[in-house]
């Protein structure tokens, strides 16, 4: 097993469940010190058992990614406890499914703030520290919904599309400072949220998954590992679809994405 991540610090937002928990667990298994961030303390508490039964150190921190002040406190705490921020994984996300004509302002604010604002400012605050050391990597978690219609969740899709574009812009500006920024776009992933889907929604995805199975959080975690590692040292500003081929087809109207 590679020792590249031993002694390194990675912040993972939305780490209390699903994809984020899988990323946190995988990075900790590689020896990293993982700062597991979630806005809901009970989710972090439930995730603690799996997150601590690994080689690396896990530091759980309750943080509201929609609050810039909270994010600054997160950065300050990590620097105090760990000394540096080597990697940031912006995974925190939320989706509300509604027809476009039925959304209200509260729906908009919630989804844009969590999915895009949180990603933007977490990246900015962490990158300010990374550029001091001329190194670091950021991985944003978007969705194939950023470019591929799935279900009526246009605010979520738009916010994830913003994340994809932001990834390129941030990569362009931060590249000369030794900081890389990339993005992973999951398709259908087997998470607790996916388990709540109806049979017709699941069947819709089953019909377009060209590799014949749903993804696992580990599939996303391994993509994140690659984009943080030196194996991707010459890659920046890119979005990697990890979707089992689901984005190669027109999805049935009731299919969805899960985070």
VENJOZI-V257972 format. One record per pair of residues at least 12 apart in sequence whose C-alpha atoms are under 7 Angstrom apart, sorted by the first residue. I is the first residue (numbers start at 1). J is the second residue. D is the distance in whole Angstrom. If there is no record, write none. Layout:
# VENJOZI-V257972
I & J & D
I & J & D
This chain:
# VENJOZI-V257972
3 & 30 & 7
5 & 30 & 6
5 & 31 & 6
5 & 32 & 5
6 & 30 & 7
6 & 31 & 4
6 & 32 & 5
7 & 31 & 7
7 & 32 & 6
7 & 33 & 7
8 & 32 & 5
8 & 33 & 6
8 & 86 & 6
9 & 32 & 6
9 & 33 & 5
9 & 34 & 6
9 & 82 & 7
9 & 84 & 7
9 & 85 & 5
9 & 86 & 5
9 & 87 & 6
10 & 32 & 7
10 & 33 & 6
10 & 34 & 5
10 & 35 & 6
10 & 85 & 6
10 & 86 & 6
10 & 87 & 5
10 & 88 & 6
11 & 34 & 6
11 & 35 & 5
11 & 36 & 6
11 & 87 & 6
11 & 88 & 5
11 & 89 & 6
12 & 24 & 6
12 & 35 & 6
12 & 36 & 5
12 & 37 & 6
12 & 88 & 6
12 & 89 & 5
12 & 90 & 6
12 & 91 & 7
13 & 36 & 6
13 & 37 & 5
13 & 38 & 6
13 & 89 & 6
13 & 90 & 5
13 & 91 & 5
13 & 92 & 5
14 & 37 & 6
14 & 38 & 5
14 & 91 & 5
14 & 92 & 4
15 & 36 & 5
15 & 37 & 5
15 & 38 & 6
16 & 38 & 6
16 & 43 & 5
16 & 44 & 5
16 & 47 & 6
17 & 43 & 7
17 & 47 & 7
18 & 191 & 5
18 & 192 & 6
18 & 217 & 7
18 & 259 & 6
19 & 217 & 5
19 & 259 & 6
20 & 91 & 6
22 & 217 & 5
22 & 218 & 6
22 & 221 & 6
23 & 218 & 7
23 & 221 & 4
24 & 36 & 7
25 & 51 & 5
26 & 221 & 6
28 & 54 & 6
28 & 55 & 6
28 & 56 & 4
28 & 57 & 7
28 & 58 & 7
29 & 54 & 5
29 & 55 & 5
29 & 56 & 6
30 & 55 & 7
30 & 56 & 7
31 & 55 & 5
31 & 56 & 4
32 & 56 & 5
32 & 57 & 7
33 & 56 & 5
33 & 57 & 5
33 & 58 & 6
34 & 57 & 6
34 & 58 & 5
34 & 59 & 6
35 & 58 & 6
35 & 59 & 5
35 & 60 & 6
35 & 61 & 7
36 & 58 & 7
36 & 59 & 6
36 & 60 & 5
36 & 61 & 6
37 & 60 & 6
37 & 61 & 5
37 & 62 & 6
37 & 63 & 6
38 & 61 & 7
38 & 62 & 5
38 & 63 & 6
39 & 62 & 5
39 & 63 & 5
39 & 64 & 5
40 & 62 & 7
41 & 62 & 6
44 & 60 & 7
65 & 114 & 6
65 & 118 & 5
66 & 113 & 5
66 & 114 & 6
66 & 117 & 6
66 & 118 & 5
68 & 121 & 7
71 & 122 & 6
72 & 125 & 7
75 & 126 & 7
85 & 126 & 7
85 & 130 & 7
86 & 130 & 7
86 & 136 & 5
86 & 137 & 7
87 & 136 & 6
87 & 137 & 5
87 & 138 & 6
87 & 228 & 7
88 & 137 & 7
88 & 138 & 5
88 & 139 & 6
89 & 138 & 6
89 & 139 & 5
89 & 140 & 6
90 & 119 & 6
90 & 139 & 6
90 & 140 & 5
90 & 141 & 6
91 & 140 & 6
91 & 141 & 5
92 & 114 & 7
92 & 115 & 7
93 & 114 & 6
93 & 115 & 5
93 & 259 & 7
94 & 111 & 6
94 & 114 & 7
94 & 115 & 7
95 & 111 & 6
95 & 156 & 6
96 & 153 & 6
97 & 152 & 6
97 & 153 & 5
98 & 152 & 6
98 & 153 & 6
99 & 152 & 5
99 & 153 & 7
100 & 152 & 7
100 & 154 & 6
108 & 155 & 6
111 & 155 & 7
111 & 156 & 6
112 & 159 & 6
115 & 159 & 6
115 & 160 & 7
116 & 159 & 6
116 & 162 & 7
116 & 163 & 6
130 & 179 & 7
131 & 177 & 5
131 & 178 & 7
131 & 179 & 7
134 & 177 & 5
134 & 178 & 5
134 & 179 & 7
135 & 178 & 5
135 & 179 & 5
136 & 178 & 7
136 & 179 & 5
136 & 180 & 6
137 & 179 & 6
137 & 180 & 5
137 & 181 & 6
137 & 228 & 6
138 & 180 & 6
138 & 181 & 5
138 & 182 & 6
139 & 181 & 6
139 & 182 & 5
139 & 183 & 5
139 & 224 & 7
139 & 227 & 7
140 & 182 & 6
140 & 183 & 5
140 & 184 & 6
141 & 183 & 6
141 & 184 & 5
141 & 185 & 6
142 & 160 & 5
142 & 163 & 6
142 & 164 & 7
142 & 183 & 7
142 & 184 & 6
142 & 185 & 5
142 & 186 & 7
143 & 160 & 6
143 & 185 & 4
143 & 186 & 5
143 & 187 & 6
144 & 185 & 5
144 & 186 & 6
144 & 187 & 6
144 & 241 & 7
144 & 247 & 6
145 & 157 & 5
146 & 158 & 6
146 & 160 & 5
146 & 161 & 4
147 & 161 & 7
148 & 247 & 7
150 & 251 & 6
150 & 253 & 6
150 & 255 & 6
150 & 256 & 6
151 & 253 & 6
151 & 254 & 6
151 & 255 & 6
151 & 256 & 6
164 & 183 & 7
164 & 239 & 7
167 & 181 & 6
167 & 182 & 6
167 & 183 & 7
167 & 237 & 6
168 & 237 & 4
168 & 238 & 7
171 & 236 & 6
171 & 237 & 5
180 & 236 & 5
181 & 236 & 5
181 & 237 & 6
182 & 227 & 7
182 & 236 & 5
182 & 237 & 5
182 & 238 & 5
182 & 239 & 6
183 & 238 & 6
183 & 239 & 4
183 & 240 & 6
184 & 239 & 5
184 & 240 & 5
184 & 241 & 6
184 & 242 & 7
185 & 239 & 7
185 & 240 & 6
185 & 241 & 5
185 & 242 & 6
186 & 220 & 7
186 & 241 & 6
186 & 242 & 5
186 & 243 & 5
187 & 242 & 6
187 & 243 & 4
187 & 246 & 7
187 & 257 & 6
188 & 214 & 6
188 & 215 & 6
188 & 243 & 6
188 & 257 & 5
188 & 258 & 6
189 & 214 & 6
189 & 215 & 4
189 & 216 & 5
189 & 217 & 7
189 & 258 & 6
190 & 214 & 6
190 & 215 & 6
190 & 216 & 5
193 & 258 & 6
194 & 258 & 6
200 & 254 & 7
201 & 254 & 5
201 & 255 & 5
201 & 256 & 7
202 & 255 & 7
204 & 251 & 7
204 & 252 & 5
204 & 254 & 7
204 & 255 & 5
205 & 255 & 6
208 & 246 & 5
208 & 249 & 6
208 & 251 & 7
209 & 244 & 6
209 & 245 & 6
209 & 246 & 5
210 & 244 & 6
210 & 245 & 5
210 & 246 & 6
211 & 244 & 5
211 & 245 & 7
215 & 244 & 7
220 & 242 & 7
